[in-house]
């Protein structure tokens, strides 16, 4: 018996929910062979603003959690992603036209990279922080803290690995994220949002927008409530203008990275979204 297909509706991911774009707009996402894959939500300026509001509201809870707890939550994401590895491989084969083996390799690399970052949550502060020698009866301690809300333009030539590579390091220190997914390959980003929603990640910690980075990125870069902007996947945009807009809003900026392994895992990508707090404390004279 032939049955009707049940096509998936790909929406945005904002504040832990999956709303349609407030504009009602969608666009057709095509397969590597030109065939129809799905309709995806075309995010608007209002959607970007809603995502920033959600991310700002989640900062206190996420940054206030213990580093060990954040590591547990991030590791849970990897567990759920591992269980859905076949689905992601199928999506990547259809979207990018690669072999099944290459798709599985991309998914496994994304999982391994996420686990690698999860392991840093309760360790990076020991590497980046310090006890500073001072002249006088004081303790002087420096420790890294999150900057707040990070807006990201994900790498555009990767369905999953680029997204994971850009989002994970921002979360390690306790930042929250608004990410613009790959315009060419957006479907895996929303499937990944489903993984986040069914893990233990609090609502608003990660917000995923699909659509045109050319349209959405300027609003995020210039938003007064965004503390850092990662332009890793903005090489095809007027990224200098985005950098200038972010500077006007006093947000720090990471410039675009070319190549197939943009946002390669590194401690520096974690520290890029931190600022150092230094505390003085008197020593007891007893």
Residue pairs with C-beta under 8 A, 6 or more apart in sequence:
7 38
8 38
9 38
9 39
10 29
10 38
10 39
10 40
10 41
10 186
10 187
10 190
10 210
11 18
11 19
11 20
11 41
11 190
12 18
12 19
12 20
12 21
12 41
12 43
12 47
12 51
12 190
12 207
12 208
12 209
12 210
13 190
13 193
13 196
13 197
13 206
13 207
13 208
14 47
14 50
14 51
14 54
14 207
14 208
14 209
15 50
15 51
15 53
15 54
15 57
15 203
15 204
15 207
16 54
16 197
16 202
16 203
16 204
17 203
18 190
18 193
18 197
19 47
20 41
21 41
21 42
21 43
21 44
21 47
21 211
22 44
22 46
22 47
22 50
23 42
23 44
23 46
23 47
25 41
25 42
25 44
25 211
26 39
26 40
26 41
26 42
27 39
27 40
27 42
27 211
28 36
28 37
28 38
28 39
29 36
29 37
29 38
29 39
29 40
29 95
29 186
29 187
30 36
30 37
31 37
31 94
31 95
31 97
32 94
32 95
32 96
32 97
33 97
37 94
37 95
37 187
38 187
40 186
40 187
40 190
40 210
40 211
41 210
41 211
42 210
42 211
42 212
43 180
43 209
43 210
43 211
43 216
44 211
44 215
44 216
45 215
45 216
45 219
47 209
47 216
48 178
48 209
48 216
48 219
48 220
48 223
49 219
49 223
51 178
51 207
51 209
52 149
52 151
52 178
52 220
52 223
52 225
52 226
53 225
54 203
54 204
54 207
55 149
55 176
55 177
55 178
55 204
55 205
55 207
56 148
56 149
56 176
56 225
57 204
58 176
58 202
58 203
58 204
58 205
59 146
59 148
59 149
59 174
59 175
59 176
61 202
62 70
62 171
62 174
62 175
62 176
62 202
62 205
63 145
63 146
63 173
63 174
63 175
64 174
65 73
65 174
66 122
67 121
67 122
67 125
68 121
68 122
70 121
70 122
70 171
70 172
70 174
71 118
71 119
71 120
71 121
71 122
72 200
73 199
73 200
73 201
74 114
74 117
74 118
74 121
74 168
74 171
74 172
75 115
75 118
76 199
76 200
77 114
77 118
77 195
77 196
77 199
77 201
78 111
78 114
78 115
78 118
79 199
80 195
80 198
80 199
81 88
81 107
81 110
81 111
81 114
81 192
81 195
82 111
84 191
84 195
85 104
85 107
85 108
85 111
87 191
88 103
88 107
88 110
88 160
88 188
88 191
88 192
89 100
89 103
89 104
89 106
89 107
90 103
91 159
91 187
91 188
91 191
92 98
92 103
92 106
92 107
92 159
92 160
92 185
92 188
93 99
93 100
93 103
95 159
95 184
95 185
95 187
95 188
96 103
96 159
96 185
98 106
106 158
106 159
106 160
106 161
107 160
109 161
110 160
110 161
110 163
110 164
110 165
113 161
113 164
113 165
113 168
113 265
114 164
114 168
116 265
117 168
117 169
117 171
117 172
117 265
117 270
118 168
118 172
120 172
120 267
120 270
121 172
121 173
124 144
124 172
124 173
124 267
124 270
124 271
125 143
125 144
127 267
128 143
128 144
128 267
128 271
128 274
128 276
129 141
129 142
129 143
129 144
129 276
130 141
130 142
131 139
131 140
131 141
131 142
132 140
132 141
132 142
132 278
133 140
134 140
134 280
137 282
137 283
137 285
138 280
138 281
138 282
138 283
139 279
139 280
139 281
139 282
139 283
140 278
140 279
140 280
140 281
141 278
141 279
141 281
142 276
142 277
142 278
142 279
143 276
143 277
143 279
144 173
144 271
144 274
144 275
144 276
144 277
145 173
145 174
145 274
145 275
145 276
145 277
146 173
146 174
146 175
146 273
146 274
147 175
147 227
147 228
147 252
147 273
147 274
147 275
148 175
148 176
148 227
148 228
149 175
149 176
149 177
149 178
149 225
149 226
149 227
149 228
150 170
150 175
150 176
150 177
150 178
150 226
150 227
150 228
150 229
150 230
150 273
151 177
151 178
151 179
151 180
151 217
151 220
151 221
151 223
151 226
151 228
151 229
151 230
151 251
152 166
152 167
152 170
152 177
152 178
152 179
152 180
152 229
152 230
152 232
152 233
153 179
153 180
153 213
153 217
153 230
153 231
153 232
153 233
153 234
153 237
154 162
154 163
154 166
154 167
154 179
154 180
154 181
154 182
154 189
154 232
154 233
155 162
155 163
155 165
155 166
155 182
155 232
155 233
155 257
155 262
155 263
156 162
156 182
156 183
156 184
156 213
156 233
156 235
156 236
157 182
157 184
157 260
158 182
158 185
158 260
159 182
159 185
159 187
159 188
159 189
160 188
160 189
160 192
162 182
162 232
162 233
162 262
162 263
163 179
163 181
163 182
163 188
163 189
163 192
164 192
165 232
165 261
165 262
165 263
165 264
165 265
166 179
166 230
166 232
166 233
166 263
167 177
167 179
167 206
169 263
169 265
169 266
169 269
169 270
169 272
169 273
170 177
170 228
170 230
170 273
171 177
171 205
171 206
172 270
173 270
173 273
173 274
175 227
175 228
175 273
176 204
176 205
176 206
176 207
177 205
177 206
177 207
178 207
178 209
178 220
178 226
179 189
179 206
179 207
179 208
179 209
180 209
180 210
180 211
180 213
180 216
180 217
180 220
180 233
181 189
181 190
181 208
181 209
181 210
182 189
182 233
183 210
183 211
183 212
183 213
186 210
186 211
189 208
189 210
190 208
190 210
192 208
193 206
193 208
196 205
196 206
209 216
213 233
213 234
213 237
214 237
217 231
217 234
217 237
217 242
218 241
218 242
218 245
220 226
220 229
221 229
221 242
221 243
221 245
221 246
221 249
221 251
222 245
222 246
222 248
222 249
223 249
224 249
226 246
226 249
226 251
227 251
227 252
228 251
228 252
228 253
228 254
228 272
228 273
229 242
229 243
229 246
229 251
229 252
229 253
229 254
230 253
230 254
230 272
230 273
231 237
231 239
231 242
231 243
231 253
231 254
231 255
231 256
232 254
232 256
232 257
232 262
232 263
233 256
233 262
234 242
234 256
235 256
235 257
235 258
239 255
239 256
242 253
243 253
243 255
246 252
246 253
247 253
252 272
254 269
254 272
256 262
257 263
263 269
